[in-house]
């Protein structure tokens, strides 16, 4: 019997019409910037990180990080918000743990996937997304676990110029946080790429969490962020 993840990989390439470049070319890997942040409190609106580099238009992208979830409720890992005159809405993208499931939203369409998440356990999570097909791929601990249709209408693009927040879900751009959806736990080596990483790259990153593809757009190094509330730096996992 062929393992399920092999079928997922096949679907990934056939659906997007891409070659597995990670198998045919050398990916430039190197030591990642080592970042670690502690979010100490549950049910609050004061603890968060704001990314300061301006986010460009994203036709495809990947976000990856390692997370310790301390609570049993709803934890918003990341939210990105811009204003769309077309839909008169603010939220464009978020990832959160909804009790024991993972939920992603793109352009106001939310998809909840039945992946088991336990509190006080560490997970490496990557999400890749393609505007052309409105498809997002969820990798947990280096394995492609779910394929989600996150297309809203005909526009799967994430527009640039918005607010990128770690630890809170935005109701408006940069604010109106919901205390019941705040993150409590640890965030390690979070970063964003302006392309969809290949499955082989993501698996390699999980196997060696101190190394990553070097063409990332941003990491959570101190010169790229503003910290608020009780968020503190912490020892890294490398």
C-alpha positions in Angstrom: 0.0 0.0 0.0 1.4 3.5 -0.9 1.5 5.8 2.1 -1.1 8.5 2.2 1.5 11.3 2.2 2.8 10.1 -1.2 -0.6 10.7 -2.7 -0.7 14.2 -1.1 2.7 15.0 -2.7 1.5 13.8 -6.1 -1.6 16.0 -5.8 0.5 19.0 -4.7 2.5 19.0 -7.9 -0.3 17.9 -10.4 -2.8 20.4 -9.0 -0.4 23.3 -9.2 1.3 22.2 -12.4 4.7 22.4 -10.7 7.8 20.3 -10.8 9.4 19.1 -7.5 12.4 21.4 -7.8 13.6 20.3 -4.4 14.4 16.9 -5.9 16.1 18.2 -9.0 18.0 21.3 -7.8 20.1 22.2 -4.8 18.1 24.5 -2.5 20.2 27.1 -0.8 19.9 26.2 2.9 21.7 27.8 5.7 21.5 28.7 9.4 18.2 30.4 10.2 18.0 33.5 12.3 17.2 32.1 15.8 14.1 33.7 17.4 11.9 32.6 20.3 9.1 34.5 22.0 7.0 33.7 25.1 3.3 34.7 25.2 2.5 34.3 28.9 -1.2 35.1 29.3 -4.5 33.7 28.1 -7.6 35.8 27.4 -6.0 39.2 26.9 -5.6 41.8 24.1 -2.3 43.3 25.1 0.3 40.6 24.2 1.4 40.5 20.5 4.1 41.1 18.0 3.8 43.5 15.0 5.9 42.8 12.0 7.4 46.1 10.7 8.6 45.4 7.1 5.9 46.3 4.6 4.1 43.2 3.3 3.9 43.2 -0.5 1.2 41.6 -2.6 1.4 37.9 -2.2 0.3 35.7 -5.1 1.9 32.7 -3.4 3.6 32.4 -0.1 4.7 30.1 2.8 4.7 30.8 6.5 6.5 28.4 8.9 7.2 28.2 12.6 7.5 26.0 15.6 4.8 26.4 18.3 4.1 25.3 21.9 0.4 25.7 22.7 -0.3 26.2 26.4 -4.1 26.6 26.4 -7.0 24.4 25.4 -9.1 27.1 23.7 -8.7 29.1 20.5 -5.2 30.3 19.8 -4.5 32.8 16.9 -1.0 32.2 15.8 -0.9 34.9 13.1 -3.3 37.3 11.5 -2.8 39.6 8.5 -5.3 42.3 7.7 -5.8 44.8 4.9 -8.8 46.7 3.8 -10.6 45.5 0.6 -12.8 48.1 -1.0 -14.4 45.3 -3.0 -15.7 43.3 0.0 -15.6 46.1 2.6 -13.8 43.7 4.9 -10.5 43.8 6.8 -9.3 40.3 7.6 -7.4 38.6 4.7 -5.4 35.8 6.3 -5.1 34.1 9.6 -4.0 30.8 11.1 -5.3 29.6 14.5 -5.7 26.5 16.5 -9.4 26.0 17.3 -9.2 23.7 20.3 -8.0 20.4 18.8 -8.1 21.5 15.1 -6.2 23.9 12.9 -8.1 26.7 11.1 -6.9 28.9 8.2 -8.7 31.8 6.5 -7.9 33.5 3.3 -9.8 36.5 2.0 -12.6 36.0 4.5 -13.1 32.3 3.7 -12.4 30.1 6.7 -11.5 26.4 6.6 -11.2 24.2 9.6 -9.2 21.0 9.3 -9.6 18.0 11.6 -6.0 17.7 12.7 -5.3 16.7 16.3 -3.5 19.3 18.4 -2.8 18.7 22.0 -1.8 21.4 24.6 1.7 21.4 26.0 3.1 19.8 22.9 5.4 21.2 20.2 4.4 21.4 16.6 6.2 22.6 13.4 3.6 24.2 11.2 3.9 25.4 7.6 1.2 26.7 5.4 1.7 27.3 1.6 -0.9 29.1 -0.5 -1.5 29.7 -4.2 -3.6 32.6 -5.4 -4.0 31.1 -8.8 -6.0 28.1 -7.5 -7.1 29.3 -4.1 -5.5 26.3 -2.5 -3.6 26.1 0.7 -1.4 23.2 1.9 -0.9 22.5 5.6 2.2 20.7 6.7 2.5 19.4 10.3 6.0 18.2 11.5 7.3 18.1 8.0 4.4 16.1 6.4 1.7 17.4 4.1 -1.4 16.7 6.1 -4.3 18.6 4.5 -5.2 20.4 1.3 -7.8 23.2 1.8 -9.7 25.3 -0.7 -9.4 28.9 0.6 -10.5 30.7 -2.5 -13.1 33.5 -1.8 -14.8 34.5 -5.0 -12.3 34.9 -7.8 -9.5 36.5 -5.9 -7.0 34.4 -4.0 -4.4 37.1 -3.7 -3.3 38.5 -0.4 -3.0 42.3 -0.9 0.0 44.2 0.4 0.4 47.0 2.9 -1.5 45.5 5.8 -0.8 44.7 9.4 1.0 41.4 10.2 0.3 40.4 13.8 1.6 37.4 15.8 -0.6 36.3 18.7 -3.9 38.1 18.1 -6.7 38.0 15.6 -7.4 41.4 14.1 -11.0 42.8 13.8 -9.7 45.9 12.1 -6.3 46.6 10.7 -3.9 46.5 13.6 -6.4 46.3 16.3 -9.9 45.3 17.8 -8.4 42.1 19.1 -10.6 39.4 20.6 -9.3 38.2 24.0 -11.0 34.8 23.6 -8.8 34.2 20.5 -5.4 35.3 21.8 -2.3 33.0 21.8 -0.6 31.6 24.8 2.6 29.7 24.4 5.9 29.8 22.5 6.8 30.9 19.0 10.1 29.7 17.5 11.8 30.7 14.2 8.7 32.1 12.5 9.3 33.3 9.0 7.6 34.1 5.7 8.7 33.4 2.1 7.2 35.0 -1.0 6.9 31.7 -2.7 5.5 28.2 -2.0 8.3 26.1 -0.5 8.5 22.6 -1.9 7.5 19.7 0.3 11.1 18.5 0.4 12.3 21.9 1.7 9.6 21.8 4.5 10.5 18.3 5.5 14.2 19.2 5.6 13.4 22.2 7.8 11.5 20.1 10.2 14.3 17.6 10.4 16.8 20.4 11.2 14.9 23.3 12.7 18.0 25.5 12.8 18.4 25.6 9.0 16.1 26.9 6.3 15.9 28.2 2.7 17.7 31.5 2.7 15.3 33.4 0.4 12.9 34.3 3.2 11.2 37.6 3.2 11.2 38.2 6.9 11.9 36.6 10.3 11.0 37.7 13.8 14.4 39.2 14.5 14.2 42.2 16.8 14.9 44.7 14.0 11.8 43.5 12.1 9.3 43.6 15.0 7.6 45.6 17.7 6.7 43.7 20.9 3.7 44.6 23.1 2.4 43.6 26.5 4.0 40.7 28.3 5.7 39.2 25.3 9.4 38.4 26.0 12.3 36.9 24.2 13.3 33.4 25.2 15.9 30.8 24.7 15.9 29.3 21.2 15.5 25.6 20.1 18.8 25.5 18.2 
